Amino acid sequence: MSLSAVVIGIGNRYRQDDGVGLAVVDRLREEAAPRWARLAVCDGEPSRLIELWSFTELAIVVDALAVRSPVPGRIHRLEVEDVAAAGESSSTSHGLGMGTAVRLARELDRMPERLVVYAIEIGEYGFGTRMSAAVRRAAGHVAEHVGADLAEFAVSARTSV
């Protein structure tokens, strides 16, 4: 049995808290994510996201979330329908946003079988590599949650065969 999953960290490590998605992927690499789970980083451009998650059973995307009154480090977990419904109203800090990528992927028939998005509220996104303490802690929590998601996916794939 072959499992197909990708974890995509979106961000820019030179824009403070905006690098949180990359920090989660870095942590998963350090903690030895399962060999069958591909780890990738991306700038959030919709066509690159689609290319990374195409033809996978599970795609987990981690990104920074810029909101009007942020609580830095607050974690939001969304399934694909939540992302599509949100459209661009609650956007990540990267251009067109996840809603655009989902709509385009659906049109192109390039959606993963299951998409999970972790969005972490950020407060600092000026120039520099220093991430705020709250967002750094959130990155650790999200890495744990992603690890649990991957383990649950592996178990459910084995039991459905």
C-alpha positions, 0 to 999 in steps of 0.5 A, a space after each residue: 500500500 502506498 500513501 500519498 501526502 504532502 505538507 506545504 509550508 507557505 511563507 517568507 522566513 525573512 518577514 518575521 512571523 510570516 515564516 511560520 509555515 516554513 518553521 512548521 515544515 522545518 520542525 517536521 523535518 527535524 522530528 522525522 516525518 513519515 517517509 511517505 509524507 512529502 515536505 515542501 515549502 512555497 511562496 503561496 502562489 496558487 499555481 505552485 500550490 496546485 502543482 505541489 498538492 496535485 494527485 495526493 490523497 492528503 494535502 496539509 497546508 500551513 500558512 500565516 494569517 493576517 487579520 485586522 485584530 490579530 491574536 498572534 499564535 491563534 491557530 485555525 484549522 480548516 477543511 477544504 469546504 471552509 477554505 472555499 467558503 471563506 474566499 478571500 475575505 480572510 486572506 493569508 499574507 500572500 497575494 491571491 490566497 488559498 480560496 483562489 488556489 482551491 477554486 482553480 484546482 477544482 476547475 482543473 481537477 487537481 484537488 487532493 482527495 483531502 485538504 487541511 489548512 492550518 492558519 496561524 494569526 501573526 502580528 509581526 511581518 516586517 523585515 527580519 528573521 525573528 519570529 514572535 514568541 507566541 507564533 513560534 510556540 504556535 508553530 510547535 503546536 501545529 507541527 504536533 497536530 500535523 504529525 497527528 493528522 498524518 498518523 490518523 491518515 495512515 491508520 485510516 488508509 490501512 483500515 479502509 483497504 
